[in-house]
Amino acid sequence: MPEHKHGLTISPSQKLTKGARKVLEYLERAHDMTSAQDIHGLMRTEDPKAPGLTTVYRSLESLVGQGLVQAVQLGDGERRYELVRPGEHHHHLVCESCRKSLHLDECLIEQFEDSIRSNYGFQVKGHVLEIFGLCNDCSGSQKR
């Protein structure tokens, strides 16, 4: 099993296209969530023969489907992507002013899922949580 920089392990059963491997490389270098357009721009800057934007989008969706990448909506209509270990997910605090996002260190929904299962017999398959508000910097600047 090849291991990547972020400790992301690709199992032999996970078939990645050349484009998906390239996108994964760029996501590994990203320090924050990034958009398909940003990934495409970086790829084109470094290699004029890099895959087109449609290939980048397809590759990202394939990586999301395989559980290697998480897609996040930050409320501006554009999806952002980040690496995750298979079975892992992240939740975020999103500033509505400067658009910065912070990872929550823990999943706050798991106990709620347990309650839903026991009270309603509903089998939860997944969830997404993004909390919108103002970061400390932006809320401080609005108080002045």
mmCIF file of the C-alpha atoms, coordinates in Angstrom:
data_MODEL
# 
_entry.id   MODEL 
# 
loop_
_atom_site.group_PDB 
_atom_site.id 
_atom_site.type_symbol 
_atom_site.label_atom_id 
_atom_site.label_alt_id 
_atom_site.label_comp_id 
_atom_site.label_asym_id 
_atom_site.label_entity_id 
_atom_site.label_seq_id 
_atom_site.pdbx_PDB_ins_code 
_atom_site.Cartn_x 
_atom_site.Cartn_y 
_atom_site.Cartn_z 
_atom_site.occupancy 
_atom_site.B_iso_or_equiv 
_atom_site.pdbx_formal_charge 
_atom_site.auth_seq_id 
_atom_site.auth_comp_id 
_atom_site.auth_asym_id 
_atom_site.auth_atom_id 
_atom_site.pdbx_PDB_model_num 
ATOM 1   C CA . MET A 1 1   ? 0.000   0.000  0.000   1.00 0.00 ? 1   MET A CA 1 
ATOM 2   C CA . PRO A 1 2   ? 1.627   3.267  -1.050  1.00 0.00 ? 2   PRO A CA 1 
ATOM 3   C CA . GLU A 1 3   ? 1.552   5.903  1.651   1.00 0.00 ? 3   GLU A CA 1 
ATOM 4   C CA . HIS A 1 4   ? 1.430   9.601  0.885   1.00 0.00 ? 4   HIS A CA 1 
ATOM 5   C CA . LYS A 1 5   ? 2.874   12.576 2.788   1.00 0.00 ? 5   LYS A CA 1 
ATOM 6   C CA . HIS A 1 6   ? -0.162  13.150 4.991   1.00 0.00 ? 6   HIS A CA 1 
ATOM 7   C CA . GLY A 1 7   ? -0.246  9.530  6.043   1.00 0.00 ? 7   GLY A CA 1 
ATOM 8   C CA . LEU A 1 8   ? -2.970  8.870  3.502   1.00 0.00 ? 8   LEU A CA 1 
ATOM 9   C CA . THR A 1 9   ? -2.862  5.220  2.516   1.00 0.00 ? 9   THR A CA 1 
ATOM 10  C CA . ILE A 1 10  ? -4.136  4.167  -0.882  1.00 0.00 ? 10  ILE A CA 1 
ATOM 11  C CA . SER A 1 11  ? -5.251  0.551  -0.889  1.00 0.00 ? 11  SER A CA 1 
ATOM 12  C CA . PRO A 1 12  ? -4.640  -1.616 -3.965  1.00 0.00 ? 12  PRO A CA 1 
ATOM 13  C CA . SER A 1 13  ? -8.410  -1.826 -4.474  1.00 0.00 ? 13  SER A CA 1 
ATOM 14  C CA . GLN A 1 14  ? -8.588  1.965  -4.917  1.00 0.00 ? 14  GLN A CA 1 
ATOM 15  C CA . LYS A 1 15  ? -7.980  2.570  -8.585  1.00 0.00 ? 15  LYS A CA 1 
ATOM 16  C CA . LEU A 1 16  ? -6.858  6.101  -9.292  1.00 0.00 ? 16  LEU A CA 1 
ATOM 17  C CA . THR A 1 17  ? -6.624  7.591  -12.742 1.00 0.00 ? 17  THR A CA 1 
ATOM 18  C CA . LYS A 1 18  ? -3.553  9.576  -13.717 1.00 0.00 ? 18  LYS A CA 1 
ATOM 19  C CA . GLY A 1 19  ? -5.588  12.770 -13.293 1.00 0.00 ? 19  GLY A CA 1 
ATOM 20  C CA . ALA A 1 20  ? -6.820  11.755 -9.836  1.00 0.00 ? 20  ALA A CA 1 
ATOM 21  C CA . ARG A 1 21  ? -3.261  10.974 -8.742  1.00 0.00 ? 21  ARG A CA 1 
ATOM 22  C CA . LYS A 1 22  ? -2.140  14.397 -9.942  1.00 0.00 ? 22  LYS A CA 1 
ATOM 23  C CA . VAL A 1 23  ? -5.017  16.132 -8.122  1.00 0.00 ? 23  VAL A CA 1 
ATOM 24  C CA . LEU A 1 24  ? -4.197  14.151 -4.974  1.00 0.00 ? 24  LEU A CA 1 
ATOM 25  C CA . GLU A 1 25  ? -0.590  15.363 -5.175  1.00 0.00 ? 25  GLU A CA 1 
ATOM 26  C CA . TYR A 1 26  ? -1.766  18.988 -5.277  1.00 0.00 ? 26  TYR A CA 1 
ATOM 27  C CA . LEU A 1 27  ? -4.164  18.461 -2.384  1.00 0.00 ? 27  LEU A CA 1 
ATOM 28  C CA . GLU A 1 28  ? -1.314  16.975 -0.342  1.00 0.00 ? 28  GLU A CA 1 
ATOM 29  C CA . ARG A 1 29  ? 0.632   20.192 -0.835  1.00 0.00 ? 29  ARG A CA 1 
ATOM 30  C CA . ALA A 1 30  ? -2.292  22.445 0.054   1.00 0.00 ? 30  ALA A CA 1 
ATOM 31  C CA . HIS A 1 31  ? -2.326  23.781 3.592   1.00 0.00 ? 31  HIS A CA 1 
ATOM 32  C CA . ASP A 1 32  ? -6.035  24.474 3.588   1.00 0.00 ? 32  ASP A CA 1 
ATOM 33  C CA . MET A 1 33  ? -9.165  23.564 1.699   1.00 0.00 ? 33  MET A CA 1 
ATOM 34  C CA . THR A 1 34  ? -8.909  24.467 -1.958  1.00 0.00 ? 34  THR A CA 1 
ATOM 35  C CA . SER A 1 35  ? -11.239 24.735 -4.929  1.00 0.00 ? 35  SER A CA 1 
ATOM 36  C CA . ALA A 1 36  ? -11.109 22.809 -8.189  1.00 0.00 ? 36  ALA A CA 1 
ATOM 37  C CA . GLN A 1 37  ? -10.321 26.080 -9.961  1.00 0.00 ? 37  GLN A CA 1 
ATOM 38  C CA . ASP A 1 38  ? -7.374  26.739 -7.640  1.00 0.00 ? 38  ASP A CA 1 
ATOM 39  C CA . ILE A 1 39  ? -6.023  23.216 -8.164  1.00 0.00 ? 39  ILE A CA 1 
ATOM 40  C CA . HIS A 1 40  ? -6.416  23.570 -11.916 1.00 0.00 ? 40  HIS A CA 1 
ATOM 41  C CA . GLY A 1 41  ? -4.643  26.951 -11.868 1.00 0.00 ? 41  GLY A CA 1 
ATOM 42  C CA . LEU A 1 42  ? -1.695  25.542 -9.925  1.00 0.00 ? 42  LEU A CA 1 
ATOM 43  C CA . MET A 1 43  ? -1.457  22.561 -12.232 1.00 0.00 ? 43  MET A CA 1 
ATOM 44  C CA . ARG A 1 44  ? -1.452  24.791 -15.327 1.00 0.00 ? 44  ARG A CA 1 
ATOM 45  C CA . THR A 1 45  ? 1.175   27.096 -13.799 1.00 0.00 ? 45  THR A CA 1 
ATOM 46  C CA . GLU A 1 46  ? 3.526   24.172 -13.243 1.00 0.00 ? 46  GLU A CA 1 
ATOM 47  C CA . ASP A 1 47  ? 2.673   22.194 -16.383 1.00 0.00 ? 47  ASP A CA 1 
ATOM 48  C CA . PRO A 1 48  ? 0.999   23.735 -19.452 1.00 0.00 ? 48  PRO A CA 1 
ATOM 49  C CA . LYS A 1 49  ? -0.062  20.195 -20.501 1.00 0.00 ? 49  LYS A CA 1 
ATOM 50  C CA . ALA A 1 50  ? -1.847  19.561 -17.188 1.00 0.00 ? 50  ALA A CA 1 
ATOM 51  C CA . PRO A 1 51  ? -5.361  18.095 -17.308 1.00 0.00 ? 51  PRO A CA 1 
ATOM 52  C CA . GLY A 1 52  ? -8.274  20.407 -18.026 1.00 0.00 ? 52  GLY A CA 1 
ATOM 53  C CA . LEU A 1 53  ? -10.726 21.761 -15.459 1.00 0.00 ? 53  LEU A CA 1 
ATOM 54  C CA . THR A 1 54  ? -13.335 19.087 -16.299 1.00 0.00 ? 54  THR A CA 1 
ATOM 55  C CA . THR A 1 55  ? -10.779 16.364 -15.526 1.00 0.00 ? 55  THR A CA 1 
ATOM 56  C CA . VAL A 1 56  ? -9.930  18.078 -12.229 1.00 0.00 ? 56  VAL A CA 1 
ATOM 57  C CA . TYR A 1 57  ? -13.635 18.125 -11.245 1.00 0.00 ? 57  TYR A CA 1 
ATOM 58  C CA . ARG A 1 58  ? -14.103 14.469 -12.247 1.00 0.00 ? 58  ARG A CA 1 
ATOM 59  C CA . SER A 1 59  ? -10.960 13.477 -10.366 1.00 0.00 ? 59  SER A CA 1 
ATOM 60  C CA . LEU A 1 60  ? -12.103 15.302 -7.239  1.00 0.00 ? 60  LEU A CA 1 
ATOM 61  C CA . GLU A 1 61  ? -15.513 13.633 -7.331  1.00 0.00 ? 61  GLU A CA 1 
ATOM 62  C CA . SER A 1 62  ? -13.840 10.247 -7.764  1.00 0.00 ? 62  SER A CA 1 
ATOM 63  C CA . LEU A 1 63  ? -11.574 10.950 -4.786  1.00 0.00 ? 63  LEU A CA 1 
ATOM 64  C CA . VAL A 1 64  ? -14.588 12.056 -2.720  1.00 0.00 ? 64  VAL A CA 1 
ATOM 65  C CA . GLY A 1 65  ? -16.413 8.857  -3.690  1.00 0.00 ? 65  GLY A CA 1 
ATOM 66  C CA . GLN A 1 66  ? -13.433 6.797  -2.543  1.00 0.00 ? 66  GLN A CA 1 
ATOM 67  C CA . GLY A 1 67  ? -13.325 8.601  0.804   1.00 0.00 ? 67  GLY A CA 1 
ATOM 68  C CA . LEU A 1 68  ? -9.886  10.132 0.242   1.00 0.00 ? 68  LEU A CA 1 
ATOM 69  C CA . VAL A 1 69  ? -11.117 13.699 -0.123  1.00 0.00 ? 69  VAL A CA 1 
ATOM 70  C CA . GLN A 1 70  ? -13.894 15.648 1.575   1.00 0.00 ? 70  GLN A CA 1 
ATOM 71  C CA . ALA A 1 71  ? -15.944 18.287 -0.238  1.00 0.00 ? 71  ALA A CA 1 
ATOM 72  C CA . VAL A 1 72  ? -17.061 21.249 1.853   1.00 0.00 ? 72  VAL A CA 1 
ATOM 73  C CA . GLN A 1 73  ? -19.528 24.046 1.111   1.00 0.00 ? 73  GLN A CA 1 
ATOM 74  C CA . LEU A 1 74  ? -18.503 27.346 2.670   1.00 0.00 ? 74  LEU A CA 1 
ATOM 75  C CA . GLY A 1 75  ? -21.666 29.185 1.727   1.00 0.00 ? 75  GLY A CA 1 
ATOM 76  C CA . ASP A 1 76  ? -20.298 30.991 -1.337  1.00 0.00 ? 76  ASP A CA 1 
ATOM 77  C CA . GLY A 1 77  ? -21.509 28.463 -3.919  1.00 0.00 ? 77  GLY A CA 1 
ATOM 78  C CA . GLU A 1 78  ? -18.082 26.928 -4.564  1.00 0.00 ? 78  GLU A CA 1 
ATOM 79  C CA . ARG A 1 79  ? -17.045 23.588 -3.145  1.00 0.00 ? 79  ARG A CA 1 
ATOM 80  C CA . ARG A 1 80  ? -13.671 23.301 -1.445  1.00 0.00 ? 80  ARG A CA 1 
ATOM 81  C CA . TYR A 1 81  ? -11.758 20.060 -1.088  1.00 0.00 ? 81  TYR A CA 1 
ATOM 82  C CA . GLU A 1 82  ? -9.382  18.645 1.499   1.00 0.00 ? 82  GLU A CA 1 
ATOM 83  C CA . LEU A 1 83  ? -7.633  15.365 2.151   1.00 0.00 ? 83  LEU A CA 1 
ATOM 84  C CA . VAL A 1 84  ? -9.056  13.021 4.766   1.00 0.00 ? 84  VAL A CA 1 
ATOM 85  C CA . ARG A 1 85  ? -8.119  9.549  5.875   1.00 0.00 ? 85  ARG A CA 1 
ATOM 86  C CA . PRO A 1 86  ? -10.698 6.960  4.752   1.00 0.00 ? 86  PRO A CA 1 
ATOM 87  C CA . GLY A 1 87  ? -13.663 7.012  7.142   1.00 0.00 ? 87  GLY A CA 1 
ATOM 88  C CA . GLU A 1 88  ? -12.601 10.360 8.620   1.00 0.00 ? 88  GLU A CA 1 
ATOM 89  C CA . HIS A 1 89  ? -14.332 13.697 8.180   1.00 0.00 ? 89  HIS A CA 1 
ATOM 90  C CA . HIS A 1 90  ? -13.880 17.245 9.411   1.00 0.00 ? 90  HIS A CA 1 
ATOM 91  C CA . HIS A 1 91  ? -16.264 19.934 10.540  1.00 0.00 ? 91  HIS A CA 1 
ATOM 92  C CA . HIS A 1 92  ? -15.505 23.605 10.176  1.00 0.00 ? 92  HIS A CA 1 
ATOM 93  C CA . LEU A 1 93  ? -16.200 27.020 11.621  1.00 0.00 ? 93  LEU A CA 1 
ATOM 94  C CA . VAL A 1 94  ? -16.565 29.401 8.672   1.00 0.00 ? 94  VAL A CA 1 
ATOM 95  C CA . CYS A 1 95  ? -16.225 33.183 8.926   1.00 0.00 ? 95  CYS A CA 1 
ATOM 96  C CA . GLU A 1 96  ? -18.898 34.902 6.845   1.00 0.00 ? 96  GLU A CA 1 
ATOM 97  C CA . SER A 1 97  ? -16.759 38.017 6.554   1.00 0.00 ? 97  SER A CA 1 
ATOM 98  C CA . CYS A 1 98  ? -13.225 36.919 5.600   1.00 0.00 ? 98  CYS A CA 1 
ATOM 99  C CA . ARG A 1 99  ? -14.175 33.322 4.502   1.00 0.00 ? 99  ARG A CA 1 
ATOM 100 C CA . LYS A 1 100 ? -11.468 31.748 6.694   1.00 0.00 ? 100 LYS A CA 1 
ATOM 101 C CA . SER A 1 101 ? -12.327 28.329 8.057   1.00 0.00 ? 101 SER A CA 1 
ATOM 102 C CA . LEU A 1 102 ? -11.157 26.481 11.124  1.00 0.00 ? 102 LEU A CA 1 
ATOM 103 C CA . HIS A 1 103 ? -11.269 22.731 11.681  1.00 0.00 ? 103 HIS A CA 1 
ATOM 104 C CA . LEU A 1 104 ? -13.143 21.563 14.733  1.00 0.00 ? 104 LEU A CA 1 
ATOM 105 C CA . ASP A 1 105 ? -10.935 19.175 16.673  1.00 0.00 ? 105 ASP A CA 1 
ATOM 106 C CA . GLU A 1 106 ? -13.719 16.702 17.344  1.00 0.00 ? 106 GLU A CA 1 
ATOM 107 C CA . CYS A 1 107 ? -16.953 15.476 15.837  1.00 0.00 ? 107 CYS A CA 1 
ATOM 108 C CA . LEU A 1 108 ? -19.816 16.903 17.847  1.00 0.00 ? 108 LEU A CA 1 
ATOM 109 C CA . ILE A 1 109 ? -22.474 14.938 15.980  1.00 0.00 ? 109 ILE A CA 1 
ATOM 110 C CA . GLU A 1 110 ? -21.604 11.331 16.880  1.00 0.00 ? 110 GLU A CA 1 
ATOM 111 C CA . GLN A 1 111 ? -23.575 11.344 20.161  1.00 0.00 ? 111 GLN A CA 1 
ATOM 112 C CA . PHE A 1 112 ? -26.495 12.923 18.324  1.00 0.00 ? 112 PHE A CA 1 
ATOM 113 C CA . GLU A 1 113 ? -26.298 10.118 15.720  1.00 0.00 ? 113 GLU A CA 1 
ATOM 114 C CA . ASP A 1 114 ? -26.416 7.534  18.543  1.00 0.00 ? 114 ASP A CA 1 
ATOM 115 C CA . SER A 1 115 ? -29.536 9.218  19.891  1.00 0.00 ? 115 SER A CA 1 
ATOM 116 C CA . ILE A 1 116 ? -31.161 9.245  16.449  1.00 0.00 ? 116 ILE A CA 1 
ATOM 117 C CA . ARG A 1 117 ? -30.402 5.536  16.020  1.00 0.00 ? 117 ARG A CA 1 
ATOM 118 C CA . SER A 1 118 ? -31.796 4.554  19.415  1.00 0.00 ? 118 SER A CA 1 
ATOM 119 C CA . ASN A 1 119 ? -34.827 6.875  19.409  1.00 0.00 ? 119 ASN A CA 1 
ATOM 120 C CA . TYR A 1 120 ? -35.896 6.590  15.775  1.00 0.00 ? 120 TYR A CA 1 
ATOM 121 C CA . GLY A 1 121 ? -34.264 3.423  14.463  1.00 0.00 ? 121 GLY A CA 1 
ATOM 122 C CA . PHE A 1 122 ? -32.735 5.547  11.716  1.00 0.00 ? 122 PHE A CA 1 
ATOM 123 C CA . GLN A 1 123 ? -29.391 4.344  10.371  1.00 0.00 ? 123 GLN A CA 1 
ATOM 124 C CA . VAL A 1 124 ? -27.257 7.424  9.781   1.00 0.00 ? 124 VAL A CA 1 
ATOM 125 C CA . LYS A 1 125 ? -24.874 7.032  6.819   1.00 0.00 ? 125 LYS A CA 1 
ATOM 126 C CA . GLY A 1 126 ? -23.073 10.331 7.180   1.00 0.00 ? 126 GLY A CA 1 
ATOM 127 C CA . HIS A 1 127 ? -23.387 13.984 8.058   1.00 0.00 ? 127 HIS A CA 1 
ATOM 128 C CA . VAL A 1 128 ? -21.953 17.399 7.240   1.00 0.00 ? 128 VAL A CA 1 
ATOM 129 C CA . LEU A 1 129 ? -21.557 20.244 9.703   1.00 0.00 ? 129 LEU A CA 1 
ATOM 130 C CA . GLU A 1 130 ? -20.298 23.704 8.858   1.00 0.00 ? 130 GLU A CA 1 
ATOM 131 C CA . ILE A 1 131 ? -20.982 26.454 11.394  1.00 0.00 ? 131 ILE A CA 1 
ATOM 132 C CA . PHE A 1 132 ? -21.137 29.996 10.015  1.00 0.00 ? 132 PHE A CA 1 
ATOM 133 C CA . GLY A 1 133 ? -20.417 33.178 11.951  1.00 0.00 ? 133 GLY A CA 1 
ATOM 134 C CA . LEU A 1 134 ? -17.623 35.672 12.495  1.00 0.00 ? 134 LEU A CA 1 
ATOM 135 C CA . CYS A 1 135 ? -14.054 34.808 13.446  1.00 0.00 ? 135 CYS A CA 1 
ATOM 136 C CA . ASN A 1 136 ? -12.379 36.593 16.330  1.00 0.00 ? 136 ASN A CA 1 
ATOM 137 C CA . ASP A 1 137 ? -10.551 39.019 14.006  1.00 0.00 ? 137 ASP A CA 1 
ATOM 138 C CA . CYS A 1 138 ? -13.692 40.001 12.090  1.00 0.00 ? 138 CYS A CA 1 
ATOM 139 C CA . SER A 1 139 ? -15.991 40.219 15.128  1.00 0.00 ? 139 SER A CA 1 
ATOM 140 C CA . GLY A 1 140 ? -13.402 42.444 16.815  1.00 0.00 ? 140 GLY A CA 1 
ATOM 141 C CA . SER A 1 141 ? -13.207 44.778 13.812  1.00 0.00 ? 141 SER A CA 1 
ATOM 142 C CA . GLN A 1 142 ? -17.007 45.128 13.691  1.00 0.00 ? 142 GLN A CA 1 
ATOM 143 C CA . LYS A 1 143 ? -17.177 46.190 17.349  1.00 0.00 ? 143 LYS A CA 1 
ATOM 144 C CA . ARG A 1 144 ? -15.013 49.252 16.742  1.00 0.00 ? 144 ARG A CA 1 
# 
